[in-house]
Amino acid sequence: MAKQGTKVLNFVAWLTGVIVSLSVGFAMVGGTLGLPGWLGGAIVAKIAGYIVVITTVIGVVLALINQ
């Protein structure tokens, strides 16, 4: 019984991480979240947002394949 609860908790934590990563990535791409000018501004934020979204999607696909 404890192993089933651990699996569910791990899945919930993983799913939460995926949702947060996608939210932050899309917010950076859309311009809602940005970086100050001394860190590169909007261009760097957009690039970082795309990197976050792409790597999150790749991670989800690999996790599903690994199941």
Buried (B, 14 or more C-beta within 10 A) or exposed (E): EEEEEEEEEEEEEEEEEBEEBBEBBBBBBEEEBBBEEEEBEEEBBBEBBBEBBEEBBEBBEEEEEEE
